[in-house]
Amino acid sequence: MRASIWKIAIFPVLLYSAAEGVKQPITMTDMLKIRNVTDVEVARDGSFAVYAVRSIHTEMKNGEPEYSYRSNLWFIDLNDAQAKPAQLTFGARNDGAFSISPDGRNLAFVRSDDSARDRPRGQVWLLPLRSPGEPKPVTSLEHGAGNPVWRPDGLALLVSSAIPISKIEGKPHWDLERPNREWFDWERPKPGDQQTKVDARPDGDRKAIRAWLEKNASKDNPTVINRINFIGEQALSPEQTVATLFLIDLAVGNKATQLTRDFYSRGAFSFSPDGKQIVYNSTPPVATHPDRLRRASVWMMNADGSGARTVLDNEAWSYGQPRFSADGASLYFTASESDQPGFRQAKVGRLNLASKEISWLAPDWKSAVSAYQVGRDGIVRFTSSWHGGEPLLEMADGRAITLTPPQTGVAAFDEGGGKVVAALISVPNPSELYLIGKDGRPKQLTELNSVWLAAKTISLPEQRWITRPDGTKVQYWVMNPVNAQPGKKYPWVLDMHGGPSAMWGPGEFSMWHEFQLFCSWGYGVVYSNPRGSSGYGYEFQRANYKNWGEGPAGDVLAALDDAMSRNAMIDRDRLFLTGGSYAGYLTAWIIGHDNRFQAAAAQRGVYELNTFFGEGNAFRLVENHFGGFPWEPESKKLLDQQSPFTYVDRIRTPFLILHGSQDFRTGVSQSEMIYKALKQLGRPVEYVRYPNIGHEQTRSGPPLARMDHMMRIVEFFERYSKNDRPAPVEAK
């Protein structure tokens, strides 16, 4: 019933609310207009909600536009049906990770401000909500502060700070993994002590030499690496940090008291209802190096930091997101079996703290739980990837009941006073905030994108399913070019997702603009979720195990074939192919085995799996998805067989390769290898490198680079499309 209400109540409003007049297709610079809700919280009594909005700011400097991201906080009154959103924070800042005080009078949030030289890291700020006042910082921790959580009495905040292990007194409980060395086997001052001088000389004894070498290493000259997870997203990450908890006493001048002093990181922490206990996630109490652990445990400690002990710890399971029940008698948590990382599906459980009995909520739900919440009304709600959407569901009588329409996405949600507020993603509108009342009827609360979209023509996807010869069912979507004319043929793009366990669909935010831009340029789009995608359960997600190439490639090509058999507008002689990350891999694999495409573009891909093991921070995909390592004969044989680089001499399709120079997830030598090989072979290839940009370029990279990246793909395809459609009307 609720889903049908959504179809008639929301989508027509978004589609047909524009004023009369000629609508324009989506343009490249429309990307700069998109605003999206990244988080939301509802006051305990349901009277209002606070939400974060991410946007792109444009400023002219020396006659040229400069673009920057901003994240500001907004307020909406939920008791007044006519209320309009009010902006709470302003300026070129990144405000987020917020929490409303128990009495609803104050808002704690994390502010990162690059212009504040005295606070280069994020700190926690406080903003009054019921009285006039400017936000003020309440922390000034050396290593920053984040994730504020209110103590139930509203007089203190629990925050975390990432402290390097070299700044913590004592020694970690895990093995250093440094050949024939021990933790801190050189003279060092007590952490925080700036007065004690250390004998650090290159001509001294062994201890003095070691102290001198450590002094050099502390300045990354050179960088000394001993951990296996030493590669970050855009830089090396040689030293681990420990998420350490501090209590900020707001009643005593914002006094900061460090609660934890060991080497266990605390995450997903919260107070018990009576404020006497703190529950959190951490690594298990073992001597194994954290880099090598594949599971997490749930811990509890007293509110003063004493008495830390595990409450959920099992070698066969990984636990996360602990939450107390309203009466404090139970803990809710997520859990997934730890034997097959990347495939097992997380579910929600409940632990009775007295009996230690575990029960599973909605055990028949097949897909993984993304995020969940124990509502103040006692109802457990969660989001989960499912068949092209990210619906919001609630637990009822052991079943999961869907609250949002199929194939929309829920980017964030919260409940308070019986009111559920959710940020929804849909094809007609990439992001707005909605109130879902008890009767399930939605009310749109924001107009982040509705106004400018009213003058735009949107291409809507058509959903289809196919059954592969082995019985695998694959879901895909077709989008026609904007203003396509019956009887005319158009070029078509097969666009593929990465992961490989990502999932695309009408409820996915990151591809909204790219799909619409292709359609506005006169290209149709086919996209699908091949085997290995999330959102279809364990068996489907694991169906690409030891099979990254042939199986998934067959699925996406079969979707294209089926689309061509049903849609007379698809020009079989003007087909194009693109994808990023794992889909960059799949792009290269396909053009090494199939010559139907006029041109292809691979973004930040992986092309040679043996070298990928040593190059990027996603190296565990090799072991998890192929069952071995490059030095093992059988595994090497499989990795060679599954590497697109093995078939590089077969590639004759014009090929555009794009990569960020600081992409430490997949590694730039992957693209260098395949480019050099194709150049040596005399094949039509072009290579584009973006300086100072990492793997998330197309999603959170600099706006100018994002636009350049997308338009280079369009321009490359235009070279081979013979597309007679004129360029889109210039954005106003």
Residue, then its C-alpha position, 0 to 999 in steps of 0.5 A: m500500500r505504501a509503495s503505491i501511494w509513493k508512485i501516485a503522490i511523489f513522482p507526478v509532482l516531480l515530473y509535471s510541476a514545471a511551468e509551461g514552456v520548452k524544457q532543456p536537456i541536462t547540460m554539463t554545468d548542471m552538475l554544479k547545481i546538484r545539491n544533496v542531503t548527506d545526513v539527517e537527524v530528527a529531534r527526540d520529540g519529532s518537532f524538527a529535523v536537522y540535515a546536511v546539504r552538500s553543494i558546489h560553490t562557484e566563485m570568479k577569480n581573475g576572470e575564471p570560475e573556481y569551484s569548491y564543495r561546501s557542506n552546511l547544516w539546515f533546520i526544518d520545523l516538522n510541526d508546521a506544515q507550511a514551514k520552510p527550511a532554514q539554513l543554520t551554518f554558512g560559508a566555505r566549510n565542511d559541517g557534518a557528523f552532527s547530533i541534537s542534544p536530548d532536550g533539543r536545545n543545542l546541536a553538536f557538529v564537526r566543522s572542518d575549515d581549511s582556512a582556519r590555520d589554528r584548527p587544521r583538523g576537524q573539531v566539535w562545535l556547538l550551536p544553540l537551536r532555541s535561542p540566538g547565537e553563533p556556533k562555538p568550538v567546544t574542542s581543541l584537541e591536537h589531533g582533531a575531534g569527531n563523531p560527537v555523542w551526547r551523554p543522556d543528561g545532555l551535559a557532556l559529549l563523547v568524541s573521538s580523536a585519531i592519535p598516532i601510536s607514536k604519541i601514545e604512552g606504552k606499547p601496542h598489544w600487537d606484534l610490530e612486524r619489524p624484523n628483529r626489532e621491538w616497539f620503541d627500542w630506542e630512547r624517546p621522551k614520554p609522549g607529550d613531553q617536549q622538554t626531555k632531550v634524546d641522544a640521537r646521533p648518527d655516530g652514537d651507539r646503537k640506541a642513539i643511532r636508532a633514535w636518530l633514524e626515528k627522528n628522520a622517519s618522524k618527518d617522513n624523510p625517509t618513510v619507514i614501512n612495516r605494516i601491510n596496509f600502508i597505502g591510503e587513498q592518495a598517500l602512504s599511511p605508514e603509521q596507524t592511528v588509534a581512535t581515542l575517546f574523550l569526554i567533553d564536560l560542557a558544564v565545566g568549561n568544555k573540559a576534555t578528559q581522555l577516557t581511553r589510553d590503550f591501543y584499541s580504536r573505538g568506533a560506533f560508540s554510544f551511551s547506555p540509557d542511564g549513561k553508566q556504560i559505553v558500547y563500541n566497536s573495536t578489534p578482538p582482544v588478540a595479539t594479531h596485527p590489526d591489518r591482518l584481522r578480518r573481523a570486529s568485536v563489540w565491547m563495553m566499558n564503564a562511562d569513566g573508561s574503566g572495565a573494558r570487556t568484550v560482549l560479542d566476540n567470535e572468530a566466525w563472525s564480524y560484529g558492528q554498529p552496536r546500539f542499546s535498546a531503550d530499556g538498556a537490557s539488550l544490544y542491537f548490532t549488525a553481523s556477518e560471517s567472517d569467512q568470505p569478506g566481500f560476499r557475506q551479507a550483514k544482518v541485524g541481531r539482538l543480544n539479551l545482556a542477561s541471558k546472552e541469547i542472540s536473536w536475528l531480526a528479519p532473518d529471511w531478508k536476503s540482502a545486506v543491511s547497510a545502516y540501521q537504527v533503533g527508533r525512539d518508538g522502539i521500531v528497528r529500521f534499516t536500509s539495504s541495497w535491493h534490485g536497483g534501489e536502497p529502500l528503507l525497511e522496518m522490522a515487524d513480526g520477524r519480517a522486513i516491510t518496505l517503507t519507500p518505493p522500489q528503486t529509489g535510494v535512501a541516502a539518510f534517515d531518522e525517526g523521532g516522535g513517531k516521525v520518519v524523515a528520509a533523504l530520497i534519491s530518484v531519477p526525477n530528482p537526485s536528492e530531496l528530504y521527505l517526511i513519511g507519516k504514520d499513514g505512509r503518505p510522503k511530504q516533500l520538505t525541501e526544494l534542493n533540486s526541484v526548481w531548476l529541474a522543472a525546466k529540464t527534460i529527464s530521461l526515465p529508465e525502463q527496467r528489464w530482466i534477462t535469464r542467462p544460459d546458466g539460469t542467472k537472472v540479471q536486471y538491467w535498465v534502458m534509457n532513451p536519448v532525450n527527445a528521441q524520435p521514433g523511426k530514427k536510430y541513435p548511438w548507445v552507451l553500455d555503462m558498467h559499474g565497479g566494485p565489483s560488488a556495487m549496485w546501480g539502479p534508479g536509486e543510485f546517486s553518483m550516476w544520475h548526472e552522467f546518465q542524463l548527460f549521455c541522454s542529452w547528447g543524443y546517446g541512449v544508455v544501457y546499464s545492468n547489475p551483472r553477477g557479483s553485484s550487491g542487492y541480490g543476495y549472497e549467491f548472486q554476489r559470490a557468482n563472480y568468484k574466480n570469474w571477473g571476466e567472462g561471467p560478468a562480461g557475458d551478463v552486461l553484453a547479454a543485457l545490451d543484446d536484449a535491449m537491441s532486440r527490443n528497441a529499434m532506436i539502438d544503432r548496432d553500428r554505433l555502440f560505445l562502452t565505458g566504466g570505472s574501477y572494476a568496470g574499467y577492468l571490465t571495459a578492457w576485458i570486453i574490448g579484448h574479446d569483442n569488437r562490436f564497439q566503436a570506442a571505449a573509455a576505461q576509468r581508473g581501472v585494473y588491468e593486470l591482477n598480479t601487479f595489482f596485488g602489490e600496487g593498490n590499497a584494494f589488494r585484498l580483492v586478489e585473495n578474496h576473489f581469486g582464492g590465492f596469491p600471485w606467487e602460487p602457481e595455480s593462482k598465478k595461472l588464474l590471475d593471468q587468465q583473468s587479466p585484461f592485459t593478457y589479451v591486450d594484443r587483441i584490442r583494436t577498439p579506439f580506447l580512452i584511458l583515464h586515471g588520477s595520478q594519486d589514485f592509490r586504490t588501483g594504482v596508476s601503473q595499471s593504466e600506464m601498462i595497458y597504454k604503453a602496450l597499445k601504443q607499442l602495438g600501434r593501436p588507437v589509444e589516448y591516455v588522460r592523467y589527472p594530477n593530485i586526484g585519487h580514485e574518487q574523482t568522478r564522485s568527490g573529486p574537484p568539480l572542474a576535473r569531474m567536468d573535464h573527465m566526463m566531457r573527454i569521454v563524450e568528446f571521444f565518443e563523438r569522434y566515432s559516433k557520427n552523431d548529428r544531434p546538436a550540442p545541448v543548449e548552453a546553461k543559463 
